[in-house]
Amino acid sequence: MSPEAITKLLKAKLPDCEIYVEVNGSRCHITAIGEIFEGKRPVQRQQLVYRALSTQISEGHIHAVAMNTFTSEEWHDEKQVNCDSPLG
């Protein structure tokens, strides 16, 4: 699946989220940012994303998924840390 197709699918299921997708073959890395993740444990956040992709995963269109999920505040903090880092 293309990054655009995965992004479109995720935005339909997680409509108020910013979605960034990188694809390498049947593996993809997803970054999702939205208030839907507020107050949820990491596994609950992952379940929301996996639920949105369940058909594509079960049909083999997506083989492996790596993801990062953030609230808007967490994303802002993450960007600050990466910008302040001598490596980033």
Phi and psi in radians as a Rosetta constraint file:
Dihedral C 1 N 2 CA 2 C 2 CIRCULARHARMONIC -1.391 0.35
Dihedral N 2 CA 2 C 2 N 3 CIRCULARHARMONIC 2.731 0.35
Dihedral C 2 N 3 CA 3 C 3 CIRCULARHARMONIC -1.007 0.35
Dihedral N 3 CA 3 C 3 N 4 CIRCULARHARMONIC -0.628 0.35
Dihedral C 3 N 4 CA 4 C 4 CIRCULARHARMONIC -1.143 0.35
Dihedral N 4 CA 4 C 4 N 5 CIRCULARHARMONIC -0.725 0.35
Dihedral C 4 N 5 CA 5 C 5 CIRCULARHARMONIC -1.157 0.35
Dihedral N 5 CA 5 C 5 N 6 CIRCULARHARMONIC -0.719 0.35
Dihedral C 5 N 6 CA 6 C 6 CIRCULARHARMONIC -1.166 0.35
Dihedral N 6 CA 6 C 6 N 7 CIRCULARHARMONIC -0.740 0.35
Dihedral C 6 N 7 CA 7 C 7 CIRCULARHARMONIC -1.048 0.35
Dihedral N 7 CA 7 C 7 N 8 CIRCULARHARMONIC -0.794 0.35
Dihedral C 7 N 8 CA 8 C 8 CIRCULARHARMONIC -1.065 0.35
Dihedral N 8 CA 8 C 8 N 9 CIRCULARHARMONIC -0.769 0.35
Dihedral C 8 N 9 CA 9 C 9 CIRCULARHARMONIC -1.084 0.35
Dihedral N 9 CA 9 C 9 N 10 CIRCULARHARMONIC -0.814 0.35
Dihedral C 9 N 10 CA 10 C 10 CIRCULARHARMONIC -1.145 0.35
Dihedral N 10 CA 10 C 10 N 11 CIRCULARHARMONIC -0.694 0.35
Dihedral C 10 N 11 CA 11 C 11 CIRCULARHARMONIC -1.148 0.35
Dihedral N 11 CA 11 C 11 N 12 CIRCULARHARMONIC -0.524 0.35
Dihedral C 11 N 12 CA 12 C 12 CIRCULARHARMONIC -1.210 0.35
Dihedral N 12 CA 12 C 12 N 13 CIRCULARHARMONIC -0.631 0.35
Dihedral C 12 N 13 CA 13 C 13 CIRCULARHARMONIC -1.563 0.35
Dihedral N 13 CA 13 C 13 N 14 CIRCULARHARMONIC -0.459 0.35
Dihedral C 13 N 14 CA 14 C 14 CIRCULARHARMONIC -2.209 0.35
Dihedral N 14 CA 14 C 14 N 15 CIRCULARHARMONIC 1.204 0.35
Dihedral C 14 N 15 CA 15 C 15 CIRCULARHARMONIC -1.095 0.35
Dihedral N 15 CA 15 C 15 N 16 CIRCULARHARMONIC -0.455 0.35
Dihedral C 15 N 16 CA 16 C 16 CIRCULARHARMONIC -1.730 0.35
Dihedral N 16 CA 16 C 16 N 17 CIRCULARHARMONIC 0.318 0.35
Dihedral C 16 N 17 CA 17 C 17 CIRCULARHARMONIC -1.833 0.35
Dihedral N 17 CA 17 C 17 N 18 CIRCULARHARMONIC 2.576 0.35
Dihedral C 17 N 18 CA 18 C 18 CIRCULARHARMONIC -1.466 0.35
Dihedral N 18 CA 18 C 18 N 19 CIRCULARHARMONIC 2.375 0.35
Dihedral C 18 N 19 CA 19 C 19 CIRCULARHARMONIC -2.245 0.35
Dihedral N 19 CA 19 C 19 N 20 CIRCULARHARMONIC 2.298 0.35
Dihedral C 19 N 20 CA 20 C 20 CIRCULARHARMONIC -2.215 0.35
Dihedral N 20 CA 20 C 20 N 21 CIRCULARHARMONIC 2.282 0.35
Dihedral C 20 N 21 CA 21 C 21 CIRCULARHARMONIC -2.300 0.35
Dihedral N 21 CA 21 C 21 N 22 CIRCULARHARMONIC 2.330 0.35
Dihedral C 21 N 22 CA 22 C 22 CIRCULARHARMONIC -2.096 0.35
Dihedral N 22 CA 22 C 22 N 23 CIRCULARHARMONIC 2.371 0.35
Dihedral C 22 N 23 CA 23 C 23 CIRCULARHARMONIC -2.152 0.35
Dihedral N 23 CA 23 C 23 N 24 CIRCULARHARMONIC 2.392 0.35
Dihedral C 23 N 24 CA 24 C 24 CIRCULARHARMONIC -2.332 0.35
Dihedral N 24 CA 24 C 24 N 25 CIRCULARHARMONIC 1.681 0.35
Dihedral C 24 N 25 CA 25 C 25 CIRCULARHARMONIC 1.201 0.35
Dihedral N 25 CA 25 C 25 N 26 CIRCULARHARMONIC -2.166 0.35
Dihedral C 25 N 26 CA 26 C 26 CIRCULARHARMONIC -1.719 0.35
Dihedral N 26 CA 26 C 26 N 27 CIRCULARHARMONIC 0.189 0.35
Dihedral C 26 N 27 CA 27 C 27 CIRCULARHARMONIC -1.839 0.35
Dihedral N 27 CA 27 C 27 N 28 CIRCULARHARMONIC 2.492 0.35
Dihedral C 27 N 28 CA 28 C 28 CIRCULARHARMONIC -2.445 0.35
Dihedral N 28 CA 28 C 28 N 29 CIRCULARHARMONIC 2.653 0.35
Dihedral C 28 N 29 CA 29 C 29 CIRCULARHARMONIC -2.038 0.35
Dihedral N 29 CA 29 C 29 N 30 CIRCULARHARMONIC 2.233 0.35
Dihedral C 29 N 30 CA 30 C 30 CIRCULARHARMONIC -2.079 0.35
Dihedral N 30 CA 30 C 30 N 31 CIRCULARHARMONIC 2.332 0.35
Dihedral C 30 N 31 CA 31 C 31 CIRCULARHARMONIC -2.034 0.35
Dihedral N 31 CA 31 C 31 N 32 CIRCULARHARMONIC 2.155 0.35
Dihedral C 31 N 32 CA 32 C 32 CIRCULARHARMONIC -2.164 0.35
Dihedral N 32 CA 32 C 32 N 33 CIRCULARHARMONIC 2.289 0.35
Dihedral C 32 N 33 CA 33 C 33 CIRCULARHARMONIC -2.195 0.35
Dihedral N 33 CA 33 C 33 N 34 CIRCULARHARMONIC 2.160 0.35
Dihedral C 33 N 34 CA 34 C 34 CIRCULARHARMONIC -3.121 0.35
Dihedral N 34 CA 34 C 34 N 35 CIRCULARHARMONIC 2.777 0.35
Dihedral C 34 N 35 CA 35 C 35 CIRCULARHARMONIC -1.254 0.35
Dihedral N 35 CA 35 C 35 N 36 CIRCULARHARMONIC -0.217 0.35
Dihedral C 35 N 36 CA 36 C 36 CIRCULARHARMONIC -1.029 0.35
Dihedral N 36 CA 36 C 36 N 37 CIRCULARHARMONIC -0.399 0.35
Dihedral C 36 N 37 CA 37 C 37 CIRCULARHARMONIC -1.542 0.35
Dihedral N 37 CA 37 C 37 N 38 CIRCULARHARMONIC -0.134 0.35
Dihedral C 37 N 38 CA 38 C 38 CIRCULARHARMONIC -1.000 0.35
Dihedral N 38 CA 38 C 38 N 39 CIRCULARHARMONIC 2.247 0.35
Dihedral C 38 N 39 CA 39 C 39 CIRCULARHARMONIC 1.332 0.35
Dihedral N 39 CA 39 C 39 N 40 CIRCULARHARMONIC 0.072 0.35
Dihedral C 39 N 40 CA 40 C 40 CIRCULARHARMONIC -1.757 0.35
Dihedral N 40 CA 40 C 40 N 41 CIRCULARHARMONIC 2.516 0.35
Dihedral C 40 N 41 CA 41 C 41 CIRCULARHARMONIC -1.250 0.35
Dihedral N 41 CA 41 C 41 N 42 CIRCULARHARMONIC 2.778 0.35
Dihedral C 41 N 42 CA 42 C 42 CIRCULARHARMONIC -0.920 0.35
Dihedral N 42 CA 42 C 42 N 43 CIRCULARHARMONIC -0.733 0.35
Dihedral C 42 N 43 CA 43 C 43 CIRCULARHARMONIC -1.148 0.35
Dihedral N 43 CA 43 C 43 N 44 CIRCULARHARMONIC -0.615 0.35
Dihedral C 43 N 44 CA 44 C 44 CIRCULARHARMONIC -1.170 0.35
Dihedral N 44 CA 44 C 44 N 45 CIRCULARHARMONIC -0.659 0.35
Dihedral C 44 N 45 CA 45 C 45 CIRCULARHARMONIC -1.114 0.35
Dihedral N 45 CA 45 C 45 N 46 CIRCULARHARMONIC -0.799 0.35
Dihedral C 45 N 46 CA 46 C 46 CIRCULARHARMONIC -1.075 0.35
Dihedral N 46 CA 46 C 46 N 47 CIRCULARHARMONIC -0.689 0.35
Dihedral C 46 N 47 CA 47 C 47 CIRCULARHARMONIC -1.059 0.35
Dihedral N 47 CA 47 C 47 N 48 CIRCULARHARMONIC -0.666 0.35
Dihedral C 47 N 48 CA 48 C 48 CIRCULARHARMONIC -1.063 0.35
Dihedral N 48 CA 48 C 48 N 49 CIRCULARHARMONIC -0.768 0.35
Dihedral C 48 N 49 CA 49 C 49 CIRCULARHARMONIC -1.229 0.35
Dihedral N 49 CA 49 C 49 N 50 CIRCULARHARMONIC -0.812 0.35
Dihedral C 49 N 50 CA 50 C 50 CIRCULARHARMONIC -1.054 0.35
Dihedral N 50 CA 50 C 50 N 51 CIRCULARHARMONIC -0.679 0.35
Dihedral C 50 N 51 CA 51 C 51 CIRCULARHARMONIC -1.049 0.35
Dihedral N 51 CA 51 C 51 N 52 CIRCULARHARMONIC -0.684 0.35
Dihedral C 51 N 52 CA 52 C 52 CIRCULARHARMONIC -1.174 0.35
Dihedral N 52 CA 52 C 52 N 53 CIRCULARHARMONIC -0.444 0.35
Dihedral C 52 N 53 CA 53 C 53 CIRCULARHARMONIC -1.875 0.35
Dihedral N 53 CA 53 C 53 N 54 CIRCULARHARMONIC 0.139 0.35
Dihedral C 53 N 54 CA 54 C 54 CIRCULARHARMONIC -0.986 0.35
Dihedral N 54 CA 54 C 54 N 55 CIRCULARHARMONIC -0.735 0.35
Dihedral C 54 N 55 CA 55 C 55 CIRCULARHARMONIC -1.144 0.35
Dihedral N 55 CA 55 C 55 N 56 CIRCULARHARMONIC -0.788 0.35
Dihedral C 55 N 56 CA 56 C 56 CIRCULARHARMONIC -1.141 0.35
Dihedral N 56 CA 56 C 56 N 57 CIRCULARHARMONIC -0.613 0.35
Dihedral C 56 N 57 CA 57 C 57 CIRCULARHARMONIC -1.231 0.35
Dihedral N 57 CA 57 C 57 N 58 CIRCULARHARMONIC -0.819 0.35
Dihedral C 57 N 58 CA 58 C 58 CIRCULARHARMONIC -1.156 0.35
Dihedral N 58 CA 58 C 58 N 59 CIRCULARHARMONIC -0.504 0.35
Dihedral C 58 N 59 CA 59 C 59 CIRCULARHARMONIC -1.503 0.35
Dihedral N 59 CA 59 C 59 N 60 CIRCULARHARMONIC -0.043 0.35
Dihedral C 59 N 60 CA 60 C 60 CIRCULARHARMONIC 1.463 0.35
Dihedral N 60 CA 60 C 60 N 61 CIRCULARHARMONIC 0.126 0.35
Dihedral C 60 N 61 CA 61 C 61 CIRCULARHARMONIC -1.234 0.35
Dihedral N 61 CA 61 C 61 N 62 CIRCULARHARMONIC -0.518 0.35
Dihedral C 61 N 62 CA 62 C 62 CIRCULARHARMONIC -2.167 0.35
Dihedral N 62 CA 62 C 62 N 63 CIRCULARHARMONIC 2.193 0.35
Dihedral C 62 N 63 CA 63 C 63 CIRCULARHARMONIC -1.663 0.35
Dihedral N 63 CA 63 C 63 N 64 CIRCULARHARMONIC -0.806 0.35
Dihedral C 63 N 64 CA 64 C 64 CIRCULARHARMONIC -2.380 0.35
Dihedral N 64 CA 64 C 64 N 65 CIRCULARHARMONIC 2.478 0.35
Dihedral C 64 N 65 CA 65 C 65 CIRCULARHARMONIC -2.245 0.35
Dihedral N 65 CA 65 C 65 N 66 CIRCULARHARMONIC 2.259 0.35
Dihedral C 65 N 66 CA 66 C 66 CIRCULARHARMONIC -2.002 0.35
Dihedral N 66 CA 66 C 66 N 67 CIRCULARHARMONIC 2.486 0.35
Dihedral C 66 N 67 CA 67 C 67 CIRCULARHARMONIC -2.575 0.35
Dihedral N 67 CA 67 C 67 N 68 CIRCULARHARMONIC 2.694 0.35
Dihedral C 67 N 68 CA 68 C 68 CIRCULARHARMONIC -2.222 0.35
Dihedral N 68 CA 68 C 68 N 69 CIRCULARHARMONIC 2.317 0.35
Dihedral C 68 N 69 CA 69 C 69 CIRCULARHARMONIC -2.167 0.35
Dihedral N 69 CA 69 C 69 N 70 CIRCULARHARMONIC 2.425 0.35
Dihedral C 69 N 70 CA 70 C 70 CIRCULARHARMONIC -2.467 0.35
Dihedral N 70 CA 70 C 70 N 71 CIRCULARHARMONIC 2.628 0.35
Dihedral C 70 N 71 CA 71 C 71 CIRCULARHARMONIC -1.394 0.35
Dihedral N 71 CA 71 C 71 N 72 CIRCULARHARMONIC 2.969 0.35
Dihedral C 71 N 72 CA 72 C 72 CIRCULARHARMONIC -1.034 0.35
Dihedral N 72 CA 72 C 72 N 73 CIRCULARHARMONIC -0.722 0.35
Dihedral C 72 N 73 CA 73 C 73 CIRCULARHARMONIC -1.140 0.35
Dihedral N 73 CA 73 C 73 N 74 CIRCULARHARMONIC -0.755 0.35
Dihedral C 73 N 74 CA 74 C 74 CIRCULARHARMONIC -1.103 0.35
Dihedral N 74 CA 74 C 74 N 75 CIRCULARHARMONIC -0.683 0.35
Dihedral C 74 N 75 CA 75 C 75 CIRCULARHARMONIC -1.130 0.35
Dihedral N 75 CA 75 C 75 N 76 CIRCULARHARMONIC -0.753 0.35
Dihedral C 75 N 76 CA 76 C 76 CIRCULARHARMONIC -1.029 0.35
Dihedral N 76 CA 76 C 76 N 77 CIRCULARHARMONIC -0.816 0.35
Dihedral C 76 N 77 CA 77 C 77 CIRCULARHARMONIC -1.100 0.35
Dihedral N 77 CA 77 C 77 N 78 CIRCULARHARMONIC -0.714 0.35
Dihedral C 77 N 78 CA 78 C 78 CIRCULARHARMONIC -1.083 0.35
Dihedral N 78 CA 78 C 78 N 79 CIRCULARHARMONIC -0.768 0.35
Dihedral C 78 N 79 CA 79 C 79 CIRCULARHARMONIC -1.128 0.35
Dihedral N 79 CA 79 C 79 N 80 CIRCULARHARMONIC -0.671 0.35
Dihedral C 79 N 80 CA 80 C 80 CIRCULARHARMONIC -1.093 0.35
Dihedral N 80 CA 80 C 80 N 81 CIRCULARHARMONIC -0.789 0.35
Dihedral C 80 N 81 CA 81 C 81 CIRCULARHARMONIC -1.077 0.35
Dihedral N 81 CA 81 C 81 N 82 CIRCULARHARMONIC -0.800 0.35
Dihedral C 81 N 82 CA 82 C 82 CIRCULARHARMONIC -1.180 0.35
Dihedral N 82 CA 82 C 82 N 83 CIRCULARHARMONIC -0.604 0.35
Dihedral C 82 N 83 CA 83 C 83 CIRCULARHARMONIC -1.255 0.35
Dihedral N 83 CA 83 C 83 N 84 CIRCULARHARMONIC -0.584 0.35
Dihedral C 83 N 84 CA 84 C 84 CIRCULARHARMONIC -1.426 0.35
Dihedral N 84 CA 84 C 84 N 85 CIRCULARHARMONIC -0.240 0.35
Dihedral C 84 N 85 CA 85 C 85 CIRCULARHARMONIC -1.300 0.35
Dihedral N 85 CA 85 C 85 N 86 CIRCULARHARMONIC 2.438 0.35
Dihedral C 85 N 86 CA 86 C 86 CIRCULARHARMONIC -1.147 0.35
Dihedral N 86 CA 86 C 86 N 87 CIRCULARHARMONIC -0.291 0.35
Dihedral C 86 N 87 CA 87 C 87 CIRCULARHARMONIC -1.621 0.35
Dihedral N 87 CA 87 C 87 N 88 CIRCULARHARMONIC -0.289 0.35
